[in-house]
Amino acid sequence: MLWYTLLVLAVGAERVAELVVARRNTRWSLSRGAVEAGQRHYPAMVALHTGLLVGCLAEVRWAGRPFDPVSGWAMAAVVVAAQALRWWCVRTLGPRWNTRVLVVPGLPLVACGPYRWLSHPNYVAVVAEGLALPLVHGAWLTASLFTVLNAALLTVRIRCENGALAPGRAVGAGAAGAGR
């Protein structure tokens, strides 16, 4: 379980790196007149993602979930692919990327990188990671619970982003995953 703990801690460190980037990008966006939406659901999103990491380790330890090499390594590959997609989104949006829904008026929507094919590619990464990370070590209960709760949260989040980016309301891209 040591290597799995290290993997979960590495994903946690990646989350901290995201927050550092988001904080820098928040300053950039606000200095350009960004408008924030979705403040009410943000604490739930932070709690859910923190709960994912805690749940992975707790379930494996307390429920004695075994490591199955076939599914475990396949899920580890999905986790790595999700990280690659997430950072492709971050790189594509540049200073507009954020964990909050921030829209800078007057900026055109991003239509390159993964946003050529999907409106919210960052959330594909979130969904894949939220399912795969627990399943690396058989934590099916955590994977199931996170997936259900994340689906509800993403329904709210994507509606919020789409509304913030709607023509006539605000023009630009600034929310994490918002680059239509």
Sequence and secondary structure as in RCSB ss.txt:
>XXXX:A:sequence
MLWYTLLVLAVGAERVAELVVARRNTRWSLSRGAVEAGQRHYPAMVALHTGLLVGCLAEVRWAGRPFDPVSGWAM
AAVVVAAQALRWWCVRTLGPRWNTRVLVVPGLPLVACGPYRWLSHPNYVAVVAEGLALPLVHGAWLTASLFTVLN
AALLTVRIRCENGALAPGRAVGAGAAGAGR
>XXXX:A:secstr
 HHHHHHHHHHHHHHHHHHHHHHHHHHHHHHTT EEE TTTHHHHHHHHHHHHHHHHHHHHHTT    HHHHHHH
HHHHHHHHHHHHHHHHHHGGG  SSEEE TT     SGGGGT S HHHHHHHHHHHHHHHTTT HHHHHHHHHHH
HHHHHHHHHHHHHHHSTTT  S  STT   
